[in-house]
Amino acid sequence: MKTRQAISKISLALVLVFSVLFTSCEKEEGIDIPSGNGNNEIGAIDQGINIQRDFMGKIVDESSMPLSNVSIAIGNKVASTDANGVFMISNAQVKERQAYVIAEKAGFITGLKTVVPTEGISNVQIMLVAKNLTGSVSSGANSEVSLTNGAKVKFDGAFKDEDGNAYAGNVDVYMYHLDPAHANVYDVMPGNLQAINSNDDEQLLETYGMLNVELKGESGQTLNIADGHVAEIHMPLDPAQSGIAPSTIPLWHFDEVNGYWVEDGEADLIGGVYIGDVSHFSWWNCDAQFPTVSFCLNVVDDTNTPISNVKVTLGRAGEVYPRQGFSNVNGEICGLIPANETITLTAYDQCGAVVFSTIIGPFSTDTNYGDIVLSGAVTEVISGNLVNCSNANVTDGYVNLNYGNQEAFVEVTNGAFAMNIIKCTSINTFSLEGIDYDALQSTTVLPFNLSTPNVGSIMACSAVTEFISVQVDSDPAEYLLIDLYAYQEGPVNGMFVVSSQSEDGSIGVGGDTTTSGTYTTPDFWVQSSMLDMDYNAPDTLQFTISNFGPIGGYVDMTITGTYTDTSGVVKNLAITIHVLRDS
């Protein structure tokens, strides 16, 4: 095989970036790195020098349910997902323009994702698809296997094993067709649509459908098409693309060694189906190709403060399914866009509402567009502190945020966490789950209200079912874990009291209503031996009820603001309550 190298412009794939740090183990046996099957002569994309970067990601199934115990390999490091489907890896050796992520779990098609690593922590989102037997054929005879949507493969009966030997016997065929209309197409597909064409030029692809085929012999061995033979693949066209689909389109196979697409033949559009011949199986893709430029922008609010976790789509004219990305903790998004074309840029809040849209371009060279100001967007910083069962700050962990229709993760840095979000107009509640990754401990899911976005101190300790945390100024939070009591007096939504009295201290909190919302004194009150509070002095305390459950359910609330102690000193107070209701 000839060796040719195409040195192309630096390009960045859209990537959601969070901040998480975790020390993982070195790569061990047990995770198989897939081997490429390509027989055509291709060049190589220059992905830059070796660097070390940190990663965090989540692996889910097709129902968006988290998958645990998924084996993850990035560069020279491996890890496994936890009960939330989350993995964390630090100091993985990757290329400056490409980090290749391999996710393996028995019963699923291997996930093969590439991202461009950043200076901070790069996020990886992968949806694994179940590997289902589609049909069986026999060697030595023409046959075909099809899916219900019309995707099809026709075989001429010639197969080989992994050593290149001719195979005779029954062949199990596993097929999966990825429609461009799939809601999570970018999480399922391999790579990031980075490709190299037959001229050794780096390209950006626009997919018209992908097909994965795996062949297994009677002993479970991996098979492929015999040398000198081809199979005919059929991929149905998505109706939404019928008006723009070319009559002939390049075929691309995914290079499972190098982590990008390679041009390899073509397919013709016949009766709403792309039909073409392939000489081997992995992933195949029907794609239009475009020259590209690198493009970066920063998402900020009116005060020039970066906003994280903002969904941004970038679409060329006529593109049915535009690319999308999420801003990182610095508000930055970088990606490939087609050169010399106008692009529609649209930003969304956490509930999917459009908050910004504009036409940009065309661009003929790599471009840093600068700030995209989301004027009028109301932002909130959700913050707090996560401790472990010993009341020490969690050093290797994360917090899972659910707000609107988005889920996001944020790193814990010596216990502290913070995340900027755009506030939806109709939703004022959110939930958090703090995870001590090293100790495999969790806070469980805790409800909160955006009226008090600083949630105070929360404890990741599975043995702890209820707690009250009290923090004064920047002093370490104190936790009350025993003799906790919560009850309601009078009619529904009437007066309530939450209290604790033990050797660790006493506290009492109460109010005139149990309805969710934010209240102030004198309708609500707090008394504690831990505060030395001057109860006759004014305060700025806000009491936010997120949840007041039935008997046996949880009372969740926060108290934040300032009070004056008996020496006349004004102090900051943060109390978090997660207590089971007794009566």
C-alpha positions as CSV (number, residue, x, y, z in Angstrom):
1,M,0.0,0.0,0.0
2,K,1.3,3.4,-0.9
3,T,1.8,5.8,2.0
4,R,0.6,9.3,1.3
5,Q,-0.1,12.1,3.8
6,A,-2.5,15.0,3.2
7,I,-1.6,18.0,5.5
8,S,-4.9,19.9,5.8
9,K,-6.2,22.8,7.7
10,I,-6.8,22.5,11.4
11,S,-10.5,21.7,12.0
12,L,-12.5,21.2,15.1
13,A,-15.6,19.0,15.5
14,L,-18.4,20.5,17.5
15,V,-18.0,19.2,21.0
16,L,-19.7,19.7,24.4
17,V,-17.1,20.5,27.0
18,F,-17.3,20.2,30.8
19,S,-14.8,20.3,33.5
20,V,-14.0,17.0,35.3
21,L,-10.8,15.5,36.5
22,F,-10.3,11.7,37.2
23,T,-7.2,9.5,37.4
24,S,-7.8,6.3,35.5
25,C,-5.7,3.2,34.9
26,E,-3.4,2.6,32.0
27,K,-4.7,0.6,29.1
28,E,-4.9,-3.1,29.8
29,E,-5.9,-6.2,27.9
30,G,-9.6,-6.8,27.6
31,I,-10.6,-3.8,25.4
32,D,-10.0,-4.7,21.8
33,I,-9.1,-1.9,19.5
34,P,-11.1,-2.5,16.2
35,S,-9.1,-3.2,13.1
36,G,-9.7,-1.5,9.8
37,N,-10.9,-3.6,6.9
38,G,-10.1,-1.2,4.0
39,N,-8.4,-2.5,0.9
40,N,-8.3,0.8,-1.0
41,E,-5.2,3.0,-1.1
42,I,-5.7,6.1,1.0
43,G,-3.7,8.9,2.5
44,A,-3.9,10.0,6.1
45,I,-5.2,13.0,7.9
46,D,-2.6,14.8,9.9
47,Q,-4.1,15.0,13.4
48,G,-1.1,16.8,15.0
49,I,1.3,16.0,17.8
50,N,0.6,13.8,20.8
51,I,-0.8,15.7,23.8
52,Q,-2.4,14.8,27.2
53,R,-6.0,15.8,27.9
54,D,-8.9,15.1,30.3
55,F,-12.3,13.7,29.4
56,M,-15.7,13.1,30.8
57,G,-18.6,11.4,29.1
58,K,-21.9,9.5,29.4
59,I,-22.9,6.3,27.6
60,V,-26.6,5.6,27.1
61,D,-28.8,3.1,25.3
62,E,-31.3,3.9,22.6
63,S,-33.9,4.8,25.3
64,S,-31.4,7.3,26.7
65,M,-31.0,5.1,29.8
66,P,-27.5,5.1,31.3
67,L,-25.3,2.0,30.6
68,S,-23.0,0.9,33.4
69,N,-19.8,-1.1,33.1
70,V,-19.1,0.0,29.6
71,S,-15.4,-0.3,28.8
72,I,-13.9,3.0,27.6
73,A,-10.6,3.4,25.9
74,I,-9.1,6.8,25.1
75,G,-5.4,6.9,23.9
76,N,-3.4,5.0,26.6
77,K,-6.1,5.0,29.3
78,V,-9.1,2.9,30.1
79,A,-12.1,3.3,32.4
80,S,-15.6,1.9,33.1
81,T,-18.9,3.8,33.3
82,D,-20.6,4.0,36.7
83,A,-24.3,3.5,37.5
84,N,-25.1,6.8,35.8
85,G,-23.3,5.7,32.6
86,V,-20.6,8.3,33.3
87,F,-16.8,7.9,32.9
88,M,-13.9,10.1,33.7
89,I,-10.4,9.9,32.4
90,S,-7.4,12.2,32.9
91,N,-4.1,12.6,31.1
92,A,-5.0,10.4,28.2
93,Q,-2.5,10.6,25.4
94,V,-4.3,11.8,22.2
95,K,-3.6,13.8,19.1
96,E,-4.0,17.6,19.3
97,R,-6.7,17.4,16.6
98,Q,-8.3,14.1,17.5
99,A,-9.2,12.0,20.5
100,Y,-10.5,8.6,19.5
101,V,-13.0,7.1,22.0
102,I,-13.9,3.4,22.0
103,A,-16.9,2.2,24.0
104,E,-17.6,-1.5,24.3
105,K,-20.3,-3.5,26.1
106,A,-21.5,-7.0,25.3
107,G,-24.6,-7.1,23.3
108,F,-24.1,-3.6,21.7
109,I,-22.4,-2.3,18.5
110,T,-19.1,-0.8,19.6
111,G,-19.2,2.9,20.0
112,L,-16.5,4.7,18.0
113,K,-16.4,8.5,18.6
114,T,-13.9,11.2,17.8
115,V,-13.7,14.6,19.4
116,V,-11.2,17.4,19.2
117,P,-9.6,17.7,22.7
118,T,-9.5,21.1,24.3
119,E,-7.3,22.7,27.0
120,G,-10.0,22.0,29.5
121,I,-12.1,18.8,29.9
122,S,-13.7,17.4,26.8
123,N,-17.1,15.8,27.0
124,V,-18.1,12.7,25.0
125,Q,-21.7,11.6,24.5
126,I,-22.2,8.1,23.0
127,M,-25.5,6.2,22.4
128,L,-24.9,2.5,22.0
129,V,-27.2,0.5,19.8
130,A,-28.2,-3.1,20.6
131,K,-26.6,-5.7,18.4
132,N,-29.6,-7.7,17.0
133,L,-29.5,-10.7,14.7
134,T,-31.2,-9.7,11.5
135,G,-31.0,-13.0,9.6
136,S,-28.8,-15.9,8.5
137,V,-27.5,-16.9,5.1
138,S,-25.4,-19.8,3.8
139,S,-22.1,-19.6,2.0
140,G,-22.0,-20.6,-1.7
141,A,-25.3,-19.2,-2.6
142,N,-26.8,-15.8,-3.5
143,S,-28.8,-14.4,-0.6
144,E,-30.1,-11.2,0.9
145,V,-30.9,-9.9,4.4
146,S,-33.1,-6.8,4.9
147,L,-34.5,-4.6,7.7
148,T,-38.1,-3.5,7.9
149,N,-37.3,0.0,6.6
150,G,-35.9,-1.3,3.4
151,A,-32.2,-1.3,4.2
152,K,-30.8,-4.4,2.6
153,V,-27.6,-6.4,1.8
154,K,-27.2,-8.8,-1.1
155,F,-24.4,-11.5,-0.8
156,D,-22.9,-13.7,-3.5
157,G,-22.0,-16.4,-1.0
158,A,-18.3,-15.9,-0.8
159,F,-17.0,-15.2,2.8
160,K,-13.7,-15.4,4.6
161,D,-12.6,-15.6,8.2
162,E,-10.2,-13.1,10.0
163,D,-7.2,-15.0,8.7
164,G,-8.3,-14.7,5.1
165,N,-9.3,-18.3,4.8
166,A,-12.4,-19.2,2.8
167,Y,-15.4,-19.9,5.0
168,A,-18.1,-22.5,4.4
169,G,-21.3,-22.7,6.5
170,N,-24.0,-20.6,7.9
171,V,-23.5,-16.8,8.4
172,D,-25.3,-14.7,11.0
173,V,-25.9,-11.2,9.8
174,Y,-26.3,-8.3,12.2
175,M,-27.5,-5.1,10.6
176,Y,-28.3,-1.5,11.8
177,H,-29.3,1.4,9.6
178,L,-28.8,4.9,11.0
179,D,-31.3,7.4,9.5
180,P,-30.1,11.0,9.4
181,A,-33.5,11.9,11.0
182,H,-32.5,9.9,14.1
183,A,-32.9,12.3,17.1
184,N,-29.5,11.3,18.4
185,V,-27.7,10.7,15.1
186,Y,-24.5,12.5,16.2
187,D,-24.3,10.4,19.4
188,V,-24.8,7.1,17.5
189,M,-22.6,7.6,14.4
190,P,-18.9,6.8,14.5
191,G,-16.4,9.6,14.1
192,N,-17.4,13.2,13.7
193,L,-18.0,13.3,9.9
194,Q,-14.3,14.1,9.4
195,A,-13.2,12.3,6.2
196,I,-10.5,11.9,3.6
197,N,-11.5,11.6,-0.1
198,S,-10.0,9.8,-3.0
199,N,-7.7,12.8,-3.6
200,D,-6.4,12.7,-0.1
201,D,-8.2,15.9,0.8
202,E,-9.7,16.3,4.2
203,Q,-13.5,16.9,3.9
204,L,-16.6,17.6,6.0
205,L,-19.4,15.2,5.3
206,E,-23.2,15.6,5.2
207,T,-24.8,12.2,5.7
208,Y,-27.7,10.6,3.8
209,G,-27.7,7.5,5.9
210,M,-25.3,5.0,7.5
211,L,-25.3,1.2,7.6
212,N,-23.4,-1.1,10.0
213,V,-23.1,-4.8,9.1
214,E,-21.3,-7.5,11.1
215,L,-21.0,-11.2,10.0
216,K,-20.5,-14.1,12.4
217,G,-19.7,-17.7,11.6
218,E,-21.1,-20.9,13.3
219,S,-18.5,-20.7,16.0
220,G,-19.0,-17.0,16.6
221,Q,-15.9,-16.0,14.6
222,T,-15.9,-12.7,12.8
223,L,-16.3,-13.0,9.0
224,N,-16.1,-10.7,6.1
225,I,-16.6,-10.6,2.3
226,A,-14.1,-12.8,0.5
227,D,-11.3,-11.1,-1.5
228,G,-12.3,-10.3,-5.0
229,H,-16.0,-10.3,-4.2
230,V,-18.5,-7.6,-3.3
231,A,-21.9,-7.2,-1.5
232,E,-24.6,-4.9,-2.7
233,I,-26.0,-2.5,0.0
234,H,-29.3,-0.7,-0.1
235,M,-29.9,2.4,2.1
236,P,-33.4,4.1,2.0
237,L,-33.4,7.8,1.5
238,D,-34.8,10.0,4.3
239,P,-37.9,11.6,2.7
240,A,-36.9,15.0,4.2
241,Q,-33.7,14.9,2.0
242,S,-35.5,13.8,-1.2
243,G,-35.4,17.3,-2.7
244,I,-31.7,17.7,-2.3
245,A,-30.3,14.2,-2.6
246,P,-27.8,13.7,-5.5
247,S,-28.5,11.0,-8.0
248,T,-25.0,9.6,-7.4
249,I,-23.2,10.0,-4.1
250,P,-19.8,8.9,-2.8
251,L,-19.7,5.9,-0.4
252,W,-17.4,6.1,2.6
253,H,-16.3,3.4,5.1
254,F,-15.3,4.1,8.6
255,D,-11.6,3.5,9.3
256,E,-11.8,1.9,12.7
257,V,-8.0,2.2,13.3
258,N,-7.7,5.9,12.5
259,G,-11.2,7.1,13.5
260,Y,-12.4,8.9,10.3
261,W,-14.3,8.2,7.1
262,V,-12.6,7.1,3.9
263,E,-14.1,7.6,0.4
264,D,-14.6,4.1,-1.1
265,G,-16.9,3.8,-4.2
266,E,-20.2,5.4,-4.9
267,A,-24.0,4.6,-4.8
268,D,-26.8,5.4,-7.2
269,L,-30.2,6.7,-6.1
270,I,-32.8,4.3,-7.6
271,G,-36.4,4.5,-6.5
272,G,-35.7,6.3,-3.3
273,V,-32.9,3.9,-2.3
274,Y,-29.1,4.4,-2.5
275,I,-27.5,1.2,-4.0
276,G,-23.8,0.5,-4.2
277,D,-21.2,-2.3,-4.0
278,V,-18.8,-2.7,-1.0
279,S,-15.9,-5.1,-0.6
280,H,-15.8,-5.4,3.1
281,F,-17.9,-4.5,6.2
282,S,-17.7,-2.1,9.0
283,W,-19.8,1.1,8.9
284,W,-20.8,2.5,5.5
285,N,-22.0,6.0,4.8
286,C,-23.7,7.8,1.9
287,D,-22.4,11.4,2.1
288,A,-21.9,14.6,0.2
289,Q,-18.6,16.2,0.8
290,F,-17.5,19.8,1.2
291,P,-14.2,21.7,1.7
292,T,-14.0,23.1,5.2
293,V,-12.7,25.8,7.4
294,S,-12.2,25.9,11.1
295,F,-14.7,28.1,13.0
296,C,-14.9,29.1,16.7
297,L,-17.2,31.4,18.7
298,N,-17.9,32.3,22.3
299,V,-21.3,32.4,23.9
300,V,-21.7,35.2,26.4
301,D,-24.4,37.2,28.1
302,D,-25.0,41.0,28.3
303,T,-22.2,41.3,30.9
304,N,-19.7,39.4,28.7
305,T,-19.9,36.4,31.1
306,P,-19.4,33.1,29.3
307,I,-22.5,30.8,29.3
308,S,-22.0,27.1,29.4
309,N,-24.1,24.2,28.0
310,V,-25.8,26.3,25.3
311,K,-26.9,24.3,22.3
312,V,-25.8,25.9,19.0
313,T,-26.6,24.6,15.6
314,L,-24.7,25.5,12.4
315,G,-26.4,24.7,9.1
316,R,-25.6,25.4,5.5
317,A,-28.4,26.5,3.1
318,G,-30.6,23.6,2.3
319,E,-29.1,21.3,4.9
320,V,-31.9,19.4,6.6
321,Y,-30.1,18.2,9.7
322,P,-27.5,20.9,10.8
323,R,-24.6,20.1,13.0
324,Q,-24.9,20.9,16.7
325,G,-22.7,21.5,19.7
326,F,-22.8,22.8,23.2
327,S,-20.7,25.6,24.7
328,N,-18.0,24.6,27.2
329,V,-17.4,26.1,30.6
330,N,-15.7,29.0,28.9
331,G,-18.6,29.5,26.5
332,E,-16.6,28.3,23.6
333,I,-17.7,26.2,20.6
334,C,-15.4,25.2,17.7
335,G,-16.2,23.1,14.7
336,L,-15.9,22.5,11.0
337,I,-18.2,24.4,8.6
338,P,-18.4,24.4,4.8
339,A,-16.1,27.0,3.2
340,N,-17.5,29.8,1.1
341,E,-21.1,29.4,2.1
342,T,-23.5,31.3,4.3
343,I,-24.3,29.5,7.6
344,T,-27.4,29.8,9.8
345,L,-26.3,30.0,13.5
346,T,-29.0,29.3,16.1
347,A,-28.7,29.2,19.9
348,Y,-31.2,27.5,22.2
349,D,-32.0,27.7,26.0
350,Q,-32.2,24.6,28.2
351,C,-35.8,24.1,27.3
352,G,-35.2,24.1,23.5
353,A,-36.5,27.7,22.9
354,V,-34.6,29.8,20.3
355,V,-32.7,32.7,22.1
356,F,-30.6,33.8,19.2
357,S,-30.4,33.3,15.4
358,T,-28.3,35.0,12.7
359,I,-26.7,34.4,9.3
360,I,-22.9,34.3,9.2
361,G,-20.3,33.9,6.5
362,P,-19.2,33.0,4.0
363,F,-15.7,32.2,5.3
364,S,-12.8,31.3,3.1
365,T,-10.2,30.9,5.9
366,D,-10.1,29.6,9.4
367,T,-12.1,32.1,11.5
368,N,-12.6,32.9,15.2
369,Y,-15.9,34.7,15.1
370,G,-15.6,36.1,18.6
371,D,-18.5,36.7,21.0
372,I,-22.1,35.8,20.3
373,V,-24.0,38.0,22.8
374,L,-27.3,36.5,24.0
375,S,-28.9,39.8,24.7
376,G,-31.7,39.6,27.3
377,A,-31.1,36.0,28.2
378,V,-31.5,35.5,31.9
379,T,-28.7,33.3,33.3
380,E,-28.2,31.6,36.6
381,V,-25.1,30.1,38.2
382,I,-25.9,26.9,40.0
383,S,-23.3,26.2,42.6
384,G,-22.5,24.4,45.8
385,N,-20.2,22.1,47.6
386,L,-20.0,18.3,47.6
387,V,-18.6,16.4,50.6
388,N,-18.1,12.7,51.3
389,C,-19.2,10.4,54.1
390,S,-16.4,11.8,56.3
391,N,-17.5,15.4,55.7
392,A,-14.4,16.0,53.6
393,N,-14.5,17.7,50.2
394,V,-14.9,15.3,47.3
395,T,-11.8,15.6,45.1
396,D,-12.8,13.1,42.3
397,G,-16.4,13.5,41.5
398,Y,-19.1,15.3,39.6
399,V,-22.6,16.7,39.8
400,N,-25.4,15.7,37.5
401,L,-27.8,18.6,36.7
402,N,-31.2,18.1,35.3
403,Y,-33.0,21.3,34.1
404,G,-35.6,21.8,31.4
405,N,-35.0,19.1,28.8
406,Q,-31.3,18.9,29.3
407,E,-28.9,16.9,31.5
408,A,-25.5,18.2,32.1
409,F,-22.4,17.3,34.2
410,V,-20.0,19.5,36.0
411,E,-16.7,18.7,37.7
412,V,-16.1,18.9,41.4
413,T,-13.0,20.8,42.2
414,N,-12.0,20.2,45.9
415,G,-15.7,19.9,46.6
416,A,-16.8,23.1,44.8
417,F,-18.9,23.1,41.7
418,A,-20.6,25.8,39.5
419,M,-22.4,25.9,36.2
420,N,-23.9,28.7,34.2
421,I,-27.3,28.1,32.5
422,I,-29.9,30.1,30.6
423,K,-33.0,30.2,32.7
424,C,-36.2,29.0,30.9
425,T,-39.2,31.3,31.2
426,S,-41.5,28.7,32.6
427,I,-39.3,26.4,34.7
428,N,-37.9,27.4,38.1
429,T,-37.0,24.0,39.5
430,F,-34.0,21.8,38.9
431,S,-32.4,18.7,40.4
432,L,-28.9,17.7,41.3
433,E,-27.1,14.4,42.1
434,G,-23.6,14.6,43.5
435,I,-21.3,11.6,42.9
436,D,-18.2,10.7,44.8
437,Y,-16.6,8.8,41.9
438,D,-13.8,7.2,43.9
439,A,-16.0,5.9,46.7
440,L,-19.0,5.1,44.5
441,Q,-21.2,7.2,46.7
442,S,-24.2,9.4,45.8
443,T,-26.3,12.1,47.3
444,T,-29.4,10.7,45.5
445,V,-31.3,13.1,43.4
446,L,-32.1,16.3,45.3
447,P,-34.7,18.9,44.2
448,F,-33.9,22.7,44.2
449,N,-35.3,26.0,43.1
450,L,-33.6,28.7,41.0
451,S,-34.7,31.3,43.5
452,T,-31.7,29.9,45.4
453,P,-29.3,28.6,42.8
454,N,-26.5,28.2,45.5
455,V,-27.5,24.8,46.9
456,G,-25.1,25.0,49.8
457,S,-23.3,21.8,50.9
458,I,-24.6,18.4,50.0
459,M,-23.3,15.0,51.1
460,A,-22.5,12.1,48.7
461,C,-23.0,9.3,51.1
462,S,-25.3,6.4,50.3
463,A,-25.7,5.4,53.9
464,V,-27.1,8.9,54.7
465,T,-30.8,9.1,53.9
466,E,-31.4,12.6,55.4
467,F,-29.3,15.6,56.5
468,I,-29.1,19.2,57.4
469,S,-26.0,21.2,56.4
470,V,-25.1,24.5,58.0
471,Q,-22.4,26.8,56.7
472,V,-21.4,30.2,58.1
473,D,-19.3,32.4,55.9
474,S,-16.5,30.3,54.4
475,D,-16.2,28.0,57.4
476,P,-16.5,24.2,56.7
477,A,-20.1,23.1,56.6
478,E,-21.4,21.2,59.6
479,Y,-23.8,18.3,59.1
480,L,-26.6,17.1,61.3
481,L,-27.3,13.5,60.5
482,I,-29.3,12.0,63.4
483,D,-32.4,12.9,65.4
484,L,-33.9,14.8,62.5
485,Y,-37.6,15.5,62.6
486,A,-40.0,17.2,60.2
487,Y,-43.8,17.6,60.7
488,Q,-46.7,19.7,59.6
489,E,-49.3,21.4,61.9
490,G,-52.8,22.4,61.1
491,P,-54.4,22.2,57.6
492,V,-52.8,21.2,54.3
493,N,-50.1,23.7,53.2
494,G,-50.1,25.1,56.8
495,M,-47.3,25.6,59.3
496,F,-44.4,23.2,59.4
497,V,-41.2,22.6,61.5
498,V,-37.9,20.9,60.8
499,S,-35.6,20.3,63.7
500,S,-32.7,18.4,65.1
501,Q,-31.2,18.3,68.6
502,S,-28.1,16.2,69.3
503,E,-24.6,16.5,70.7
504,D,-23.6,18.1,67.4
505,G,-25.9,21.0,67.9
506,S,-29.5,22.0,67.6
507,I,-31.5,23.7,64.9
508,G,-35.1,24.5,64.2
509,V,-36.6,25.8,61.0
510,G,-40.3,26.6,60.4
511,G,-42.7,28.5,58.3
512,D,-46.4,29.4,57.8
513,T,-46.8,27.4,54.6
514,T,-45.5,24.3,52.8
515,T,-46.2,25.6,49.3
516,S,-43.1,25.6,47.1
517,G,-41.6,29.1,46.8
518,T,-39.2,31.6,48.3
519,Y,-40.1,33.4,51.6
520,T,-38.6,35.7,54.1
521,T,-38.8,36.4,57.8
522,P,-41.0,36.9,59.8
523,D,-43.2,34.3,58.0
524,F,-40.3,31.9,58.2
525,W,-37.7,31.5,61.0
526,V,-34.5,29.7,61.9
527,Q,-33.0,29.1,65.3
528,S,-29.8,27.3,66.1
529,S,-27.2,26.8,68.8
530,M,-24.6,26.8,65.9
531,L,-25.3,30.4,64.8
532,D,-25.1,32.7,67.8
533,M,-27.8,34.7,66.0
534,D,-29.2,38.1,67.3
535,Y,-32.9,37.4,66.7
536,N,-33.8,41.0,67.2
537,A,-31.5,42.2,64.4
538,P,-32.7,42.4,60.8
539,D,-31.6,39.8,58.3
540,T,-31.7,39.1,54.5
541,L,-32.5,35.4,54.8
542,Q,-34.5,33.7,52.0
543,F,-36.2,30.4,52.7
544,T,-36.8,28.4,49.5
545,I,-39.0,25.3,49.6
546,S,-38.4,23.0,46.7
547,N,-40.4,20.1,47.9
548,F,-42.7,19.2,50.8
549,G,-43.5,15.6,50.4
550,P,-46.1,13.4,52.1
551,I,-45.4,11.5,55.3
552,G,-42.3,9.4,54.6
553,G,-41.3,11.7,51.7
554,Y,-38.7,14.4,51.7
555,V,-38.8,18.0,52.8
556,D,-36.2,19.9,50.7
557,M,-35.4,23.5,51.2
558,T,-32.5,26.0,51.4
559,I,-31.9,29.1,53.5
560,T,-29.4,31.7,52.2
561,G,-28.6,35.3,53.0
562,T,-27.1,37.2,55.9
563,Y,-27.8,37.5,59.6
564,T,-26.2,39.4,62.6
565,D,-24.6,37.6,65.5
566,T,-24.7,38.7,69.1
567,S,-21.4,40.6,68.6
568,G,-23.0,42.7,65.9
569,V,-21.0,41.0,63.1
570,V,-23.0,40.4,59.8
571,K,-22.4,36.8,58.5
572,N,-23.4,34.8,55.5
573,L,-25.5,31.7,56.0
574,A,-26.2,28.7,53.8
575,I,-28.4,25.9,55.1
576,T,-29.5,22.9,53.0
577,I,-32.3,20.6,54.3
578,H,-33.1,17.1,53.0
579,V,-35.1,15.5,55.7
580,L,-37.8,12.8,55.7
581,R,-41.2,13.9,56.9
582,D,-42.4,12.2,60.1
583,S,-45.9,13.6,60.4
